[in-house]
Amino acid sequence: MTFTNFTKPRNSYKHHEDEVHSSSKILLKHHLKGENSSRRETRTDSSPINGLNRGRVAIFIDGVNLFHAALQLGIEIDYLKLLCRLTSGSRLLRAFFYTVVDVTRQNPTRPRANEKQQGFLFWMRRNGYRVVAKEVQLTDATKKPNLNVEIAVDMITLAPYYDTAILVSGDGALAYAVDAVTSKGGRVEVVSLRTMTSDSLIDVADYFIDLENIKQEIQKDSHLGYNYRTLSNSQL
């Protein structure tokens, strides 16, 4: 995994559209300039993507969406494995992790809400992720908190600096942001559980990977745990 800075060279992955893939699992389309977007089809595959010339990569992980996907898969995510799998040898610009923090249980004897979650986020910051956390009060069970606005803004704002965006989310509300990136010449890969992924999101992406097909590569070994520090001895 190689980290890089915010200086984008000439986009070198665009010729990838002319490659031919032999796998019958893949749906490949040639997204030519000036072509109507309704004619685009998304390449879907579970095979490694190391061979793709992806240029500089930026990763945007919807933490809430991924959490529910992991629950459906019955696994616990190893976030170091996930980062390596998503990067796949490409040059990594940034890896963002978006999540919500429930602050409804704060009280004088417990100044920090969700100590375990805060420890997890501290670990994420120290292991290659840029954490974007939103404090919410989960008092209304009918309202589902998300960070779609933050994800969309970051994807579009950083588009001049990366060649490929990897969006780990199945939320169809992000389809407009994905379409905005691809319309500017960027390439977007969507990674999510197929049963939780909106068709509208897959339709505007260039590549889709089902988490079901890579769960063995990203799940945490049962005998291993994260070495979180206690928050009383840390500065967040």
C-alpha positions as CSV (number, residue, x, y, z in Angstrom):
1,M,0.0,0.0,0.0
2,T,1.5,3.3,-1.0
3,F,0.3,6.7,0.2
4,T,0.6,9.7,-2.0
5,N,0.1,13.4,-2.0
6,F,-2.4,15.8,-3.6
7,T,-0.7,16.3,-7.0
8,K,-2.6,14.5,-9.7
9,P,-0.6,13.6,-12.9
10,R,-2.1,13.0,-16.3
11,N,-4.9,10.4,-15.9
12,S,-3.4,7.1,-17.1
13,Y,-6.3,4.7,-16.5
14,K,-8.6,5.8,-19.2
15,H,-7.4,3.3,-21.7
16,H,-8.6,0.6,-19.4
17,E,-12.0,0.8,-21.1
18,D,-10.6,-1.0,-24.1
19,E,-9.5,-4.1,-22.2
20,V,-11.3,-7.4,-22.8
21,H,-12.0,-9.6,-19.8
22,S,-12.7,-13.3,-20.3
23,S,-14.7,-14.0,-17.2
24,S,-18.4,-14.7,-17.8
25,K,-19.2,-13.1,-14.5
26,I,-18.2,-9.7,-15.8
27,L,-20.4,-7.2,-17.6
28,L,-18.1,-4.8,-19.4
29,K,-19.1,-1.7,-21.2
30,H,-17.2,0.9,-23.1
31,H,-18.1,4.3,-21.7
32,L,-17.1,6.5,-24.6
33,K,-17.1,10.3,-24.5
34,G,-20.4,11.7,-25.6
35,E,-22.2,8.4,-25.1
36,N,-25.6,8.5,-23.5
37,S,-25.4,7.5,-19.9
38,S,-28.4,5.2,-20.2
39,R,-26.3,2.9,-22.4
40,R,-23.7,2.4,-19.7
41,E,-23.4,-1.0,-18.0
42,T,-21.4,-1.7,-14.9
43,R,-18.6,-4.3,-14.7
44,T,-19.2,-6.6,-11.8
45,D,-16.7,-9.1,-10.6
46,S,-15.3,-10.8,-7.5
47,S,-11.8,-11.4,-8.8
48,P,-8.8,-9.4,-7.7
49,I,-8.4,-5.9,-9.3
50,N,-4.7,-5.6,-9.0
51,G,-4.3,-5.7,-12.7
52,L,-6.3,-2.7,-13.4
53,N,-4.5,0.6,-14.1
54,R,-6.5,2.5,-11.5
55,G,-4.1,5.5,-11.0
56,R,-4.5,7.2,-7.6
57,V,-7.2,5.8,-5.4
58,A,-9.4,7.5,-2.8
59,I,-11.6,5.3,-0.6
60,F,-14.9,6.5,0.9
61,I,-16.4,4.1,3.5
62,D,-19.9,4.5,4.8
63,G,-19.4,3.0,8.2
64,V,-23.0,2.6,9.1
65,N,-23.8,0.9,5.8
66,L,-20.8,-1.4,6.1
67,F,-21.7,-2.3,9.7
68,H,-25.2,-3.5,8.7
69,A,-23.7,-5.4,5.7
70,A,-21.2,-7.2,8.0
71,L,-24.1,-8.1,10.3
72,Q,-25.9,-9.7,7.4
73,L,-22.8,-11.6,6.4
74,G,-22.2,-12.7,9.9
75,I,-18.6,-11.5,10.0
76,E,-16.5,-8.9,11.8
77,I,-14.5,-6.6,9.5
78,D,-10.7,-6.5,9.7
79,Y,-10.1,-3.0,8.7
80,L,-6.5,-3.5,7.9
81,K,-7.4,-6.3,5.5
82,L,-10.2,-4.2,4.1
83,L,-7.8,-1.3,3.4
84,C,-5.3,-3.6,1.7
85,R,-8.0,-5.3,-0.4
86,L,-9.6,-2.1,-1.6
87,T,-6.2,-0.5,-2.4
88,S,-4.9,-3.7,-4.1
89,G,-1.4,-2.3,-4.7
90,S,-2.6,1.0,-6.1
91,R,-1.4,4.4,-4.9
92,L,-3.7,5.5,-2.0
93,L,-4.5,9.1,-1.7
94,R,-6.9,9.0,1.3
95,A,-9.1,6.4,3.0
96,F,-12.1,8.1,4.6
97,F,-14.3,6.3,7.2
98,Y,-17.6,8.0,7.9
99,T,-19.7,7.2,11.0
100,V,-22.1,8.5,13.6
101,V,-21.5,8.7,17.3
102,D,-24.4,8.4,19.7
103,V,-24.2,11.0,22.4
104,T,-27.6,10.5,24.0
105,R,-26.1,8.6,27.0
106,Q,-23.6,11.3,28.1
107,N,-23.9,12.2,31.8
108,P,-21.6,13.8,34.4
109,T,-20.2,10.4,35.4
110,R,-19.7,9.3,31.8
111,P,-18.4,12.3,29.9
112,R,-17.7,10.3,26.8
113,A,-20.4,8.4,25.0
114,N,-19.7,4.9,23.7
115,E,-16.2,4.3,25.0
116,K,-15.8,1.2,22.9
117,Q,-16.7,3.1,19.7
118,Q,-14.4,6.0,20.6
119,G,-11.6,3.5,21.1
120,F,-12.3,1.9,17.8
121,L,-12.2,5.3,16.0
122,F,-8.9,6.2,17.7
123,W,-7.5,2.9,16.4
124,M,-8.8,3.7,12.9
125,R,-7.1,7.1,12.9
126,R,-3.8,5.4,13.8
127,N,-4.1,2.8,11.1
128,G,-4.5,4.6,7.9
129,Y,-8.0,6.0,8.0
130,R,-9.3,9.6,8.0
131,V,-12.3,9.4,10.3
132,V,-15.3,11.7,9.8
133,A,-17.6,11.3,12.8
134,K,-21.0,13.0,13.3
135,E,-22.4,13.3,16.8
136,V,-26.1,12.4,16.9
137,Q,-28.8,11.8,19.4
138,L,-30.6,8.7,18.5
139,T,-33.9,9.7,20.2
140,D,-36.1,9.1,17.1
141,A,-36.0,5.5,16.0
142,T,-37.7,6.3,12.7
143,K,-34.8,8.6,11.6
144,K,-31.8,6.8,10.1
145,P,-28.6,8.8,10.6
146,N,-26.1,9.0,7.8
147,L,-23.3,11.0,6.4
148,N,-24.3,11.0,2.7
149,V,-23.8,14.8,2.4
150,E,-20.3,14.6,3.8
151,I,-19.4,11.6,1.6
152,A,-20.8,13.3,-1.5
153,V,-19.0,16.6,-0.9
154,D,-15.7,14.9,-0.3
155,M,-16.0,12.7,-3.4
156,I,-16.7,15.7,-5.6
157,T,-14.2,18.1,-3.9
158,L,-11.3,15.6,-4.1
159,A,-12.1,14.4,-7.6
160,P,-9.3,16.5,-9.2
161,Y,-6.8,14.7,-7.1
162,Y,-7.7,11.0,-7.7
163,D,-8.2,8.8,-10.7
164,T,-10.4,6.1,-9.0
165,A,-12.9,6.5,-6.2
166,I,-13.9,3.4,-4.2
167,L,-17.2,3.9,-2.5
168,V,-18.1,1.3,0.2
169,S,-21.8,1.9,0.4
170,G,-25.0,0.7,-1.2
171,D,-27.1,3.8,-0.5
172,G,-28.8,5.0,-3.7
173,A,-28.8,8.6,-2.4
174,L,-25.1,8.7,-3.4
175,A,-25.8,7.9,-7.0
176,Y,-25.9,11.5,-8.0
177,A,-22.4,12.1,-6.5
178,V,-21.1,9.1,-8.3
179,D,-22.5,10.3,-11.6
180,A,-21.0,13.7,-11.0
181,V,-17.5,12.1,-10.6
182,T,-17.8,9.8,-13.6
183,S,-19.1,12.7,-15.8
184,K,-15.9,14.5,-15.1
185,G,-13.8,11.6,-16.2
186,G,-13.2,9.9,-12.9
187,R,-13.7,6.2,-12.3
188,V,-15.9,4.9,-9.5
189,E,-15.9,1.4,-8.0
190,V,-18.8,0.5,-5.6
191,V,-18.3,-2.1,-3.0
192,S,-21.3,-3.3,-1.0
193,L,-23.5,-6.3,-0.3
194,R,-25.6,-6.8,-3.4
195,T,-28.8,-7.3,-1.4
196,M,-28.3,-3.9,0.2
197,T,-27.2,-2.0,-2.9
198,S,-29.5,0.3,-4.9
199,D,-29.7,-0.5,-8.6
200,S,-29.4,3.2,-9.3
201,L,-25.9,3.2,-7.6
202,I,-24.7,0.2,-9.6
203,D,-26.0,1.7,-12.8
204,V,-23.8,4.9,-12.5
205,A,-20.7,3.1,-11.2
206,D,-17.9,1.7,-13.4
207,Y,-17.3,-1.4,-11.3
208,F,-19.2,-3.3,-8.6
209,I,-17.8,-5.8,-6.1
210,D,-20.2,-7.8,-3.9
211,L,-19.0,-8.0,-0.3
212,E,-20.3,-11.6,-0.3
213,N,-17.6,-12.6,-2.7
214,I,-14.7,-11.1,-0.8
215,K,-15.8,-11.7,2.8
216,Q,-13.1,-14.3,3.3
217,E,-10.5,-11.8,2.5
218,I,-11.7,-9.0,4.8
219,Q,-13.1,-10.7,7.8
220,K,-11.2,-10.6,11.1
221,D,-9.7,-13.8,12.4
222,S,-11.7,-15.1,15.4
223,H,-8.6,-15.4,17.6
224,L,-7.4,-11.8,17.0
225,G,-8.7,-8.6,18.4
226,Y,-7.9,-4.9,18.0
227,N,-5.4,-3.4,20.4
228,Y,-7.5,-0.4,21.4
229,R,-6.0,2.0,23.9
230,T,-8.2,3.1,26.9
231,L,-9.5,6.6,26.3
232,S,-8.4,7.8,29.7
233,N,-4.8,7.6,28.5
234,S,-5.4,9.0,25.0
235,Q,-6.0,12.2,23.3
236,L,-8.6,12.0,20.5
